[in-house]
Every structure is written in C-alpha cells, then in structure tokens.
C-alpha cells in the first residue's frame, strides 16, 4: 500500500523518449502502397506529422494526392496500426541520455510514468522492446481512458497510478498537445528541443526547454523544488 506520495515526472513517448518517426512513417506508407500509391511521406521532412499520430499522417498523404478523406482515414487507421505493430522498433531509437536521466530521477526519489497518445498496447510493446519498461511505474495510452491528451485525465491517471503527487508533478513532452495537457492539469511543462521543431517549441512558452537529457534532473529539481 502506498504510504506517501512521491514527486513525479511524466513523459510523453513518441518524439520525447524515443525517435519513432521513421517506423511511424513506414506504417503510413504501407497503407498508401496498399491503396495503389507509392510512398507519400518522408521520414525526414514529415517527422513532425508522424509525432501528431497515425490519422495525421494519413490525412497528409491524402491531401498530397488530392483525394477527399470520405472515411478513408478511419478505414485505413487499423491497417496502419497493424503495419506498425509488425515493425514497431525497426528504426526507433531512444534519445541520447534517456536511460541515465530517468535512473538518476528514480535514485533521487522521483516516480516516473508515461502518458502517450499512442494506443496502450503498442506503447507497452514498444517500451518493452526498447528495454525501458522497468523504468516507469505506470503507462497510460490513448485508449486507457475514455479521453486522451490534451484532456488532463490521462495525465492525472499517469501520476496517481504511479503513486505520485499531482502537486509535485510535471510533464516532459515535445508538442503543443503536451503543452496544452500540462496547462490543463495546472503543472509545469518541459519541452524537448531535439525534435522536428527544434528550438521552435519556444513559441509554446514551456516552463523549460530540454536540449539534452543530461540536463533533465537539474531542470526537474529547479521546477519542483525537490
């Protein structure tokens, strides 16, 4: 039984803990090939869209073809998920310093968890394949609750299920969705600057920017005072 609540750091997954863009793009391109088209998305220039989710990638490809959605996105989304599940970690890599930073936080008494808009089963599979599942006390996916980020409920579940203290918590993410989630939950937000937008995430006015995971423990202590 949890006797005391711990300060906690909640992490987004795609684009925050790991660069998953190439495998996500590959899954979307598999859909387009199945529809009789070639590869419509690039893992280099379309990484930002990849981190916005499967439907965003499908919409972008259809826009490039000049084809109205007309239900195609919803129809192809399960196909995309199946293709992604088959090759979930072919190109995916953890960002440098992730493991050491999380281990340092946990050694200092922080709980850690994941709150992602990736479907929960895929998120669990990916972190297991990456060898980092043991570093997190809880994982909340897009389908764990009836709502998803930027609704604050998944974030709060990721805090509470890990035995964390919402009043001493923060979110580490990479997109406007994470910024809006933190704002809705009334907690600080750290945005990584090594994603597709780079320093462009400054426009979202996070409480801090993270240029490398080596700096994360100090940033967390500055923001949470622990």
GICOR-V216426 format. One record per residue. RES is the residue in one letter. SS is DSSP state (helix for helix, strand for strand, loop for the rest). OMEGA is omega as a letter, one per 40 degrees, with the letter a starting at -180 (* if undefined). D_FIRST is the distance of its C-alpha to the first C-alpha in Angstrom with 2 decimals. Layout:
BEGIN
<<RES:SS:OMEGA:D_FIRST> <RES:SS:OMEGA:D_FIRST>>
END
This chain:
BEGIN
<<X:loop:a:0.00> <X:loop:a:3.81> <X:loop:i:6.12> <X:loop:a:9.23> <X:loop:a:11.04> <X:strand:i:13.36> <X:strand:a:16.94> <X:strand:i:17.54> <X:strand:i:20.65> <X:strand:a:21.22> <X:strand:i:24.12> <X:loop:a:26.68> <X:loop:a:27.84> <X:strand:i:31.58> <X:loop:a:33.74> <X:loop:i:30.92> <X:loop:a:29.23> <X:strand:i:32.05> <X:strand:a:35.62> <X:loop:a:35.60> <X:helix:a:38.83> <X:helix:i:41.23> <X:helix:i:39.30> <X:helix:i:38.78> <X:helix:i:42.49> <X:helix:i:43.47> <X:helix:i:41.66> <X:helix:i:43.47> <X:helix:i:46.76> <X:helix:i:46.30> <X:helix:a:46.31> <X:helix:i:49.46> <X:helix:i:51.19> <X:helix:i:50.36> <X:loop:i:52.01> <X:loop:i:55.13> <X:loop:i:54.66> <X:loop:i:54.06> <X:loop:a:51.21> <X:loop:a:51.03> <X:loop:i:48.23> <X:loop:i:48.13> <X:loop:i:45.07> <X:loop:a:46.61> <X:loop:a:47.83> <X:loop:a:45.35> <X:helix:a:42.05> <X:helix:i:41.10> <X:helix:i:41.60> <X:helix:a:39.52> <X:loop:i:36.50> <X:loop:i:37.10> <X:loop:a:36.36> <X:helix:a:38.25> <X:helix:i:40.06> <X:helix:i:41.30> <X:helix:i:42.84> <X:helix:i:44.48> <X:helix:a:45.90> <X:helix:i:47.32> <X:helix:i:49.05> <X:helix:i:50.56> <X:helix:a:51.79> <X:helix:i:53.56> <X:helix:a:55.22> <X:loop:a:56.21> <X:loop:i:54.66> <X:loop:a:53.16> <X:loop:i:49.56> <X:loop:i:50.57> <X:loop:a:47.26> <X:helix:a:47.51> <X:helix:i:44.32> <X:helix:a:42.24> <X:helix:a:44.20> <X:helix:a:43.77> <X:helix:i:40.12> <X:helix:i:38.88> <X:helix:i:41.57> <X:helix:a:40.31> <X:helix:i:36.71> <X:helix:i:38.06> <X:helix:a:40.23> <X:helix:a:37.44> <X:helix:a:35.11> <X:helix:a:37.94> <X:loop:a:38.31> <X:loop:a:35.09> <X:loop:a:35.31> <X:loop:a:39.03> <X:loop:a:39.61> <X:loop:i:36.16> <X:strand:i:35.25> <X:strand:i:32.48> <X:loop:a:33.87> <X:loop:i:34.78> <X:loop:a:32.13> <X:helix:a:29.11> <X:helix:a:27.27> <X:helix:a:28.10> <X:helix:a:27.07> <X:helix:i:23.61> <X:helix:i:23.09> <X:helix:i:24.30> <X:helix:a:21.91> <X:helix:i:18.86> <X:helix:i:20.37> <X:loop:i:20.72> <X:loop:i:17.04> <X:loop:i:17.30> <X:strand:i:15.18> <X:strand:i:17.70> <X:strand:i:18.21> <X:strand:i:21.28> <X:strand:a:22.83> <X:loop:i:26.12> <X:loop:i:28.85> <X:loop:i:29.42> <X:loop:a:28.50> <X:helix:a:25.01> <X:helix:i:26.36> <X:helix:i:28.88> <X:helix:i:26.47> <X:helix:a:24.18> <X:helix:a:27.36> <X:helix:a:28.72> <X:helix:i:25.87> <X:helix:a:25.70> <X:helix:i:29.47> <X:loop:i:29.32> <X:loop:a:26.86> <X:loop:a:24.29> <X:helix:a:21.45> <X:helix:a:19.28> <X:helix:a:19.71> <X:loop:a:17.75> <X:loop:i:14.11> <X:strand:i:15.48> <X:strand:i:18.99> <X:strand:a:20.60> <X:loop:a:24.19> <X:loop:a:27.15> <X:loop:i:26.54> <X:loop:i:22.76> <X:loop:i:23.36> <X:loop:a:26.70> <X:loop:i:27.47> <X:loop:i:27.67> <X:loop:e:28.38> <X:loop:i:29.97> <X:loop:a:28.14> <X:helix:a:25.13> <X:helix:i:22.74> <X:helix:i:22.06> <X:helix:a:21.55> <X:helix:i:19.03> <X:helix:i:17.14> <X:helix:i:17.27> <X:helix:a:15.80> <X:helix:a:13.04> <X:loop:i:11.95> <X:loop:a:11.83> <X:loop:a:9.64> <X:strand:i:13.09> <X:strand:a:15.05> <X:strand:a:18.00> <X:strand:i:20.15> <X:strand:a:19.91> <X:strand:i:20.42> <X:strand:a:23.54> <X:strand:i:25.05> <X:strand:a:27.26> <X:strand:a:29.80> <X:loop:a:33.48> <X:loop:i:34.99> <X:helix:i:35.72> <X:helix:i:33.00> <X:helix:i:30.37> <X:helix:a:32.22> <X:helix:i:32.32> <X:helix:i:28.63> <X:helix:i:27.74> <X:helix:i:30.32> <X:helix:i:29.02> <X:helix:i:25.46> <X:loop:a:26.98> <X:loop:i:25.76> <X:strand:i:27.86> <X:strand:i:29.18> <X:strand:i:30.44> <X:strand:i:32.97> <X:strand:a:34.23> <X:loop:a:38.00> <X:loop:i:38.56> <X:loop:a:38.43> <X:loop:a:41.53> <X:loop:a:42.04> <X:helix:a:41.87> <X:helix:i:42.42> <X:helix:i:43.13> <X:helix:i:39.54> <X:helix:a:40.56> <X:helix:a:42.05> <X:helix:i:38.58> <X:loop:i:38.02> <X:loop:i:34.53> <X:loop:i:33.17> <X:strand:i:33.80> <X:strand:i:35.38> <X:strand:a:34.19> <X:loop:i:37.17> <X:loop:a:35.40> <X:helix:i:31.84> <X:helix:a:32.83> <X:helix:a:32.74> <X:helix:a:29.31> <X:helix:i:27.22> <X:helix:i:29.82> <X:helix:i:30.03> <X:helix:i:26.31> <X:helix:i:26.44> <X:helix:a:29.54> <X:helix:a:28.07> <X:helix:i:24.64> <X:loop:a:25.77> <X:loop:*:23.05>>
END
